[in-house]
Amino acid sequence: MFRLCQHSVMVVLAAALLGGALTGQVQALAAKEPNKLVAHRAIYEMTLDDARTASGITGIDGRMVFEFTGSECDGYSLNMRMVTQMTDSQGQTNLTDLRSSTWEQGDGQKFRFQSAQYLNDKLGDITMGRAVREIPNEAVKVKLSQPAHAELNLAGPVLFPTQHSLALIEAARAGRTLFQARIYDGSEKGRKVYDTTAFIGTMVAPGADAKLEAPAKDKGLGELASWPVSIGYFEPKGGDLTPSYQIDFRLYENGVSRELLIDYGDFSIHGTLTALEYLKAPECPKARP
């Protein structure tokens, strides 16, 4: 994102965050009834929050559309498009259009992803691939078809985006304040896993949030429990205490997010929820006795 990074956008909108050692966590999540994430379409207005002089950025305006559907039995689909116009200190503008689509198996065993980025209406980067988790060691095998054919082996444990969201909500409900995880979502041309550290704030009780955007109020977000969350994304084994970027947002127990803030160090972007629609999702068939 200006560097328009697919990873940061997807994780923000998937509300993907967590804490603590993850050994054996994938099996634990699959073994019990998961938290429910509501199918929804959300639109966010993206604006420049702050920028240092060194960044050369004077303005950012755009819109992000996020659509999440599916269930634990059918798998989870995530479609996202973000179009932004950035203005630099010379008054020149660039239009960036990022499109991403993923599918994740309900038990977290398989993950498919593809993304494309356009700069001033010209197609640039394309990424496409799939990942399969090996049990019992939780290692992940990745096969990339774009931008070039390649195979990667990722040592476990690694979480996919929806797993991350479910685990974060579970950690928040349990009263945890710290969650650490390694996340893979096909970012950086499908070749990078990020180490993440999430800090989960004190729960905001239903009805205690007085300031809500009209879409959030109309759709009853204020009637749900929520948590302020801050996640730092670090280069794997880099030893750097400063994250590559940081994402802050309000996470609701149904998986919807608002009050987005993405901080890249030299500049930060704010996302305001401007529309929210709940979508129909098929019910999983009940197991036969």
C-alpha positions in Angstrom: 0.0 0.0 0.0 2.2 2.9 -1.1 4.1 0.4 -0.9 0.6 -1.2 -0.9 1.4 -4.5 0.8 -1.2 -7.2 0.3 -0.3 -8.7 3.7 -1.2 -5.7 5.8 -4.5 -5.0 4.0 -5.7 -8.6 4.2 -4.8 -9.0 7.9 -6.4 -5.8 8.9 -9.7 -6.7 7.2 -9.6 -10.3 8.3 -9.1 -9.0 11.9 -6.3 -11.5 12.2 -4.4 -11.3 15.6 -3.3 -13.3 18.7 -0.9 -14.3 21.7 1.2 -16.9 23.5 3.1 -20.0 22.2 1.2 -21.7 19.3 2.6 -25.3 19.5 -0.4 -27.6 19.0 -2.8 -24.7 18.6 -3.9 -25.7 15.1 -5.1 -29.0 16.3 -6.7 -27.5 19.4 -8.8 -25.0 17.3 -10.0 -27.8 15.0 -10.9 -30.1 17.9 -13.6 -27.9 19.4 -16.4 -25.7 18.2 -14.9 -22.6 16.6 -16.0 -19.0 17.2 -18.5 -17.8 14.6 -17.4 -15.1 12.2 -20.3 -13.3 10.5 -20.4 -13.1 6.7 -20.2 -9.5 5.8 -19.2 -6.8 3.3 -17.5 -3.7 4.8 -16.4 -0.5 3.1 -13.7 1.7 4.6 -12.7 5.3 3.7 -8.9 5.4 3.7 -7.1 8.7 4.4 -3.7 9.9 5.4 -3.4 10.0 9.2 0.1 11.4 9.6 3.4 11.6 7.6 6.9 12.6 8.3 8.6 15.0 5.9 11.0 12.3 4.8 8.2 10.2 3.5 7.5 12.7 0.7 3.7 12.0 1.1 1.2 14.8 1.5 -2.1 13.1 0.9 -3.7 9.7 0.6 -7.4 9.1 -0.2 -9.2 6.0 -1.2 -11.6 3.2 -0.4 -11.3 -0.4 0.7 -14.0 -2.9 0.1 -13.8 -6.2 2.1 -16.1 -9.2 1.7 -15.9 -12.2 4.0 -18.2 -15.3 3.5 -18.2 -19.0 4.2 -18.3 -21.4 7.2 -16.2 -24.0 8.9 -17.7 -26.7 6.7 -17.6 -24.9 3.3 -14.4 -23.0 3.9 -13.9 -19.2 4.2 -13.6 -16.8 1.2 -12.1 -13.4 1.5 -12.3 -10.9 -1.4 -10.8 -7.4 -1.1 -10.2 -4.4 -3.3 -8.5 -1.3 -2.3 -8.1 1.8 -4.6 -6.1 4.7 -3.3 -4.7 7.9 -4.7 -1.4 9.1 -3.2 -0.1 12.7 -3.6 3.6 13.4 -3.1 5.4 16.6 -2.1 5.8 17.6 -5.7 2.0 17.5 -6.3 2.1 14.4 -8.4 -0.5 11.7 -7.9 -0.4 7.9 -8.3 -3.4 5.6 -8.4 -3.0 2.2 -6.9 -5.6 -0.6 -7.2 -5.0 -3.7 -5.2 -7.3 -6.8 -5.7 -7.0 -10.0 -3.6 -9.0 -13.2 -3.3 -8.3 -16.1 -0.9 -10.0 -19.3 0.2 -9.2 -21.2 3.4 -10.5 -24.6 4.3 -12.5 -24.6 7.5 -10.1 -26.8 9.4 -7.1 -24.8 8.3 -5.5 -27.5 6.2 -5.6 -25.8 2.8 -5.2 -22.2 1.6 -5.5 -20.7 -1.9 -4.6 -17.1 -2.7 -4.3 -14.7 -5.7 -3.7 -11.0 -5.9 -3.0 -8.3 -8.5 -1.8 -4.8 -8.2 -2.4 -2.0 -10.7 -0.4 1.3 -10.8 -2.1 4.1 -12.8 -4.3 1.5 -14.5 -1.4 -0.7 -15.6 -1.1 -4.2 -14.3 2.0 -4.8 -12.1 2.5 -7.6 -9.7 0.5 -10.8 -9.8 0.7 -13.5 -7.1 -1.0 -16.9 -7.2 -0.5 -20.1 -5.2 -1.8 -22.6 -2.8 -0.6 -24.0 0.6 -1.3 -27.3 2.3 -0.6 -28.1 6.0 1.1 -31.3 6.9 -0.2 -33.1 10.0 1.1 -33.9 12.6 4.2 -31.5 12.3 2.1 -28.5 11.2 4.6 -27.7 8.5 3.1 -25.9 5.4 4.0 -26.7 1.8 3.5 -23.9 -0.7 3.2 -24.1 -4.5 3.4 -20.8 -6.4 2.3 -20.5 -10.0 2.7 -16.7 -10.2 4.9 -14.6 -10.6 7.0 -17.8 -11.1 6.6 -21.5 -10.4 8.2 -22.3 -7.1 7.8 -24.5 -4.0 8.4 -23.5 -0.4 8.5 -25.5 2.8 7.4 -23.5 5.9 8.2 -25.0 9.3 5.3 -25.0 11.7 3.4 -23.7 13.4 2.0 -21.2 10.9 -1.5 -19.7 10.9 -3.6 -18.8 7.9 -5.7 -15.5 8.0 -9.0 -16.9 9.2 -7.3 -19.2 11.8 -5.6 -16.1 13.0 -8.9 -14.2 13.4 -10.6 -17.1 15.2 -7.6 -17.5 17.6 -7.5 -13.8 18.3 -11.1 -13.7 19.3 -10.7 -16.7 21.5 -7.7 -15.2 23.2 -9.6 -11.9 23.7 -12.6 -13.7 25.3 -10.2 -15.6 27.6 -8.9 -12.3 28.9 -5.4 -12.7 27.3 -3.5 -9.5 26.7 -0.6 -10.8 24.5 -0.7 -13.1 21.5 2.3 -14.1 19.3 2.0 -15.9 16.0 3.6 -16.6 12.7 1.2 -15.8 9.8 1.2 -16.8 6.1 -1.3 -15.2 3.7 0.6 -15.3 0.4 2.1 -11.8 0.8 5.3 -10.5 -0.7 4.9 -12.6 -3.8 4.0 -15.6 -1.7 7.4 -15.9 -0.2 7.2 -14.4 3.3 6.0 -15.5 6.8 5.7 -12.7 9.3 6.3 -13.0 13.1 3.5 -11.0 14.8 2.9 -9.8 18.3 -0.6 -8.7 19.2 -1.6 -6.7 22.3 -5.2 -7.0 23.3 -6.8 -4.2 25.4 -9.5 -4.4 28.0 -12.8 -5.5 26.7 -15.4 -2.8 25.8 -18.7 -4.1 27.1 -21.8 -4.2 25.0 -23.5 -0.8 25.1 -20.5 1.0 26.5 -19.3 2.5 23.2 -20.9 5.9 22.7 -19.2 7.0 19.5 -20.0 4.8 16.6 -20.2 5.5 12.9 -23.8 5.3 11.5 -23.2 1.9 9.7 -21.7 0.4 12.9 -24.6 1.7 15.0 -27.3 0.6 12.5 -25.9 -3.0 12.3 -25.7 -3.4 16.1 -21.9 -3.4 16.6 -22.4 -1.4 19.8 -24.4 -4.3 21.2 -21.4 -6.7 20.9 -18.2 -7.0 23.0 -15.1 -5.6 21.4 -11.4 -5.2 22.1 -8.8 -2.6 21.0 -6.0 -4.5 19.3 -2.5 -3.6 18.2 -0.3 -5.9 16.1 3.3 -5.5 15.1 4.6 -7.3 12.1 8.3 -8.3 12.2 10.7 -9.8 9.8 11.3 -13.5 10.7 14.3 -13.9 13.0 15.4 -10.4 12.2 16.3 -9.5 15.8 14.8 -6.0 15.2 12.6 -4.7 18.0 11.0 -2.3 15.6 8.1 -3.8 13.5 8.0 -3.4 9.7 4.6 -1.9 10.3 1.9 -1.9 13.0 -1.9 -2.2 12.7 -4.3 -0.9 15.3 -8.1 -1.6 15.2 -11.2 -2.3 17.2 -12.1 -6.0 16.9 -15.7 -7.2 17.5 -16.6 -10.7 18.7 -18.3 -11.4 15.3 -15.1 -10.7 13.4 -16.0 -7.2 12.1 -13.3 -4.4 12.5 -13.5 -0.6 12.6 -11.2 2.3 13.6 -8.3 1.0 11.5 -4.8 2.5 11.7 -1.9 1.2 9.7 1.5 2.7 10.7 4.5 2.3 8.4 6.8 4.4 10.5 7.2 7.3 8.1 3.5 7.6 7.5 0.2 6.1 8.7 -3.2 5.5 7.2 -6.6 5.7 8.9 -9.6 3.6 7.8 -13.2 4.7 8.7 -16.1 2.3 8.4 -18.6 3.9 5.9 -20.8 0.9 5.1 -21.6 -2.5 6.6 -23.8 -5.3 5.2 -24.3 -8.7 6.8 -24.5 -11.5 4.2 -26.3 -14.8 4.2 -24.1 -17.8 4.9 -25.1 -21.4 4.5 -25.5 -23.4 7.8 -23.3 -26.4 8.2 -25.3 -29.6 8.2 -25.7 -31.1 11.6 -23.8 -34.3 12.3 -25.9 -37.4 12.5 -26.2 -39.0 15.9 
